[in-house]
Amino acid sequence: SNISNARITRYDNWCLDELFAENELQGLYTNHPDPWSKKSQAKKRILSLPFARWVAYALESGAEWRIKTDFATHIDTMLEIVEELPFEIIGVSRDAHNDGFPWEMSEDITTNYERKFIDRSLPIHALRLRRN
């Protein structure tokens, strides 16, 4: 790929404000975060109100947040959460590989984890948000 301004990091998501200032990010991709599927584990999910507030703080106006997951609850939760935050919903897909992503396929990166779901014909959910 010819991308020269992207970085991938593994970091505690509750401490990302140590790395990024307000309005510093020009985009964010969240690909297949741990679902923490049990109700008792919900507080551990990265796709939550506290994290979404941080993303709203860190993204510059007009920047996009693209989310891909195999766990439909993540998308449902985010659709509720963003109603009270400065985000515009650009698109949603409940089966992105069959119905299309809410962004151009040429702009998508298929992760190794995602390939496992494709091979098993399981749906990938996608959400595209824009920071107002």
Phi, psi and chi 1 to 4 in degrees:
 res  aa     phi    psi   chi1   chi2   chi3   chi4
   1 SER       -  154.2  176.2      -      -      -
   2 ASN   -98.0   25.4  -67.3  -33.9      -      -
   3 ILE   -80.6  125.6  -61.5  172.4      -      -
   4 SER  -116.7   -7.1   62.3      -      -      -
   5 ASN  -119.4   27.2   64.2  -16.9      -      -
   6 ALA  -113.5  148.9      -      -      -      -
   7 ARG  -134.9  144.7  -60.2  -67.6 -179.6  -96.8
   8 ILE  -117.1  132.7  -62.8  172.5      -      -
   9 THR  -139.0  153.2 -174.5      -      -      -
  10 ARG  -113.9  114.4 -172.9  175.3 -177.7  109.2
  11 TYR  -152.3  155.1 -155.3   78.1      -      -
  12 ASP   -67.0  117.3 -175.0  -23.5      -      -
  13 ASN   -63.8  -19.4   65.4  -70.7      -      -
  14 TRP   -80.1   -5.4  -56.9  114.0      -      -
  15 CYS  -120.2   15.2  -59.4      -      -      -
  16 LEU   -64.3  -21.5  -72.5  170.9      -      -
  17 ASP   -66.9  -12.0   55.1  -15.8      -      -
  18 GLU   -73.7  -21.7  -63.4  172.3   -1.1      -
  19 LEU  -101.7  -32.6  -62.1  177.0      -      -
  20 PHE  -127.4  138.2  -58.0  105.0      -      -
  21 ALA   -91.4  173.9      -      -      -      -
  22 GLU   -59.6  135.3 -174.2  173.6    8.5      -
  23 ASN    60.5   24.3  -58.6  -43.4      -      -
  24 GLU   -88.6  -29.3 -174.2  172.2    1.7      -
  25 LEU   -87.8  138.5  -64.6  179.8      -      -
  26 GLN   -96.5    0.1  -64.4  175.5  -17.9      -
  27 GLY   172.6  159.6      -      -      -      -
  28 LEU  -146.3  134.9 -178.6   66.1      -      -
  29 TYR  -116.7  127.2  -67.2   78.6      -      -
  30 THR  -118.5  106.9  -54.4      -      -      -
  31 ASN  -110.5  115.7  -67.4  -39.3      -      -
  32 HIS    52.4   58.2  -57.3  -78.4      -      -
  33 PRO   -68.3  157.1   25.7  -33.7      -      -
  34 ASP   -54.7  129.1 -165.8  -37.2      -      -
  35 PRO   -73.4  -25.8   22.5  -30.1      -      -
  36 TRP    42.2   64.6  -64.3  103.1      -      -
  37 SER   -71.3  -20.2   55.8      -      -      -
  38 LYS   -76.5  144.5  -65.5  178.7 -176.7  172.3
  39 LYS   -57.0  -37.8 -122.5 -178.9 -173.8  177.3
  40 SER   -67.8  -16.1   63.3      -      -      -
  41 GLN   -98.7   -2.4  -61.0  171.2  -35.5      -
  42 ALA   -54.8  -34.1      -      -      -      -
  43 LYS   -65.8  -15.3   65.2 -179.1 -179.3  -99.7
  44 LYS   -87.9   -9.9  -63.4  179.0  179.8 -177.3
  45 ARG   -66.9  133.5  -66.2  178.6 -173.5  149.7
  46 ILE   -68.5  -35.7 -170.3  172.3      -      -
  47 LEU   -81.8   87.0  -66.1  178.1      -      -
  48 SER  -145.3  171.2   62.1      -      -      -
  49 LEU   -60.3  -46.0 -178.1   57.0      -      -
  50 PRO   -59.2  -42.7  -24.1   33.7      -      -
  51 PHE   -68.4  -40.8 -173.5   68.7      -      -
  52 ALA   -62.7  -36.7      -      -      -      -
  53 ARG   -62.8  -42.9  -77.4 -176.0  179.9  141.1
  54 TRP   -63.0  -42.2  176.6   81.6      -      -
  55 VAL   -61.0  -42.3  173.4      -      -      -
  56 ALA   -61.0  -35.7      -      -      -      -
  57 TYR   -69.5  -43.5  162.5   84.7      -      -
  58 ALA   -82.8  -29.0      -      -      -      -
  59 LEU   -78.4  139.6  -75.9  179.3      -      -
  60 GLU   -76.3  158.9   66.3 -177.7   27.0      -
  61 SER   -57.8  133.1 -179.7      -      -      -
  62 GLY    89.7  -10.4      -      -      -      -
  63 ALA   -73.7  154.7      -      -      -      -
  64 GLU  -108.6  148.0  -69.9 -171.2    5.0      -
  65 TRP  -118.6  116.7 -176.6   11.0      -      -
  66 ARG  -111.3  128.2  -63.9 -179.1 -178.3 -172.0
  67 ILE  -121.9  131.7  -60.0  167.2      -      -
  68 LYS  -127.2  137.7  -72.7 -163.2  -57.7 -173.9
  69 THR  -157.1  155.8  179.5      -      -      -
  70 ASP   -96.3   -0.9   53.4  -78.2      -      -
  71 PHE  -108.9  100.7 -170.7   57.5      -      -
  72 ALA   -55.4  -31.6      -      -      -      -
  73 THR   -57.9  -33.4  -58.6      -      -      -
  74 HIS   -59.1  -45.8  -79.4  -37.0      -      -
  75 ILE   -67.5  -44.3  -60.3  -59.1      -      -
  76 ASP   -57.3  -45.7  -62.4  -25.0      -      -
  77 THR   -61.7  -45.9  -60.7      -      -      -
  78 MET   -66.0  -37.2  -67.3  -49.9  -60.2      -
  79 LEU   -62.4  -34.2  -71.1  170.8      -      -
  80 GLU   -73.4  -45.9  -70.4  177.0   21.7      -
  81 ILE   -62.6  -44.2  -73.3  172.3      -      -
  82 VAL   -69.1  -13.3  -61.6      -      -      -
  83 GLU   -60.0  -29.8  -71.4 -179.0    7.3      -
  84 GLU  -102.4    8.9   60.3 -175.7   85.9      -
  85 LEU  -122.2  164.4  -64.9  172.2      -      -
  86 PRO   -78.9   62.1   30.2  -35.4      -      -
  87 PHE  -125.8  147.4  -72.3  103.9      -      -
  88 GLU  -109.7  134.0  173.1 -173.2   -1.1      -
  89 ILE   -82.2  116.3  -61.8  168.5      -      -
  90 ILE   -89.4  -36.3  -56.1  -60.9      -      -
  91 GLY  -173.2  155.4      -      -      -      -
  92 VAL  -137.6  140.8 -179.4      -      -      -
  93 SER  -134.4  133.1  178.3      -      -      -
  94 ARG   -95.9   -5.7  -64.2  -60.7 -176.5  155.2
  95 ASP  -157.4   73.5 -169.5   -8.1      -      -
  96 ALA   -59.2  -33.9      -      -      -      -
  97 HIS   -77.6  -18.3  -72.2  -78.6      -      -
  98 ASN  -103.4  -35.9  -72.3  -43.5      -      -
  99 ASP  -102.5   -9.9  -58.7  -25.1      -      -
 100 GLY   100.5  147.4      -      -      -      -
 101 PHE   -81.3  157.9  -76.7   91.2      -      -
 102 PRO   -79.6   19.7   21.8  -25.8      -      -
 103 TRP  -146.0  168.9   50.8   79.2      -      -
 104 GLU   -65.8  137.2  -64.5  -64.2  -38.6      -
 105 MET   -57.8  -32.5  -84.7  -58.7  -64.3      -
 106 SER   -65.4  -16.9   62.5      -      -      -
 107 GLU   -96.5    2.7  -60.6  172.9   -4.2      -
 108 ASP   -99.2  148.5 -170.2   62.0      -      -
 109 ILE  -119.6  123.3  -63.0  169.6      -      -
 110 THR   -89.1  120.6  -57.7      -      -      -
 111 THR   -82.1  161.6   67.1      -      -      -
 112 ASN   -60.2  -39.9  -70.2  -23.3      -      -
 113 TYR   -61.7  -43.2 -175.9   81.8      -      -
 114 GLU   -62.7  -37.1 -175.1  176.4  -11.2      -
 115 ARG   -58.3  -34.2  -76.4 -173.8 -152.5  -72.5
 116 LYS   -62.1  -38.0  -65.8  174.7 -174.9  178.3
 117 PHE   -74.2  -37.2  -79.4   78.8      -      -
 118 ILE   -61.6  -46.3  -65.2  167.7      -      -
 119 ASP   -61.1  -29.0  -68.4  -14.9      -      -
 120 ARG   -97.3    7.4  -66.2  169.9   49.7 -157.6
 121 SER    56.7   37.1  -61.7      -      -      -
 122 LEU   -98.0  146.3  -63.7  171.5      -      -
 123 PRO   -72.7  146.1   25.9  -32.8      -      -
 124 ILE  -111.5  129.5  -62.0  -62.2      -      -
 125 HIS   -98.8  143.2  -48.9  -82.2      -      -
 126 ALA  -139.3  145.1      -      -      -      -
 127 LEU  -137.7  132.5  176.0   61.0      -      -
 128 ARG  -118.9  120.8 -178.4  179.5  179.7 -172.9
 129 LEU  -121.1  151.5  -56.9  168.7      -      -
 130 ARG  -124.8  133.3 -179.9  177.7  -63.4  125.6
 131 ARG   -75.1  124.3  172.8   71.1  166.8   81.1
 132 ASN   -76.1      -  -67.0  -27.3      -      -
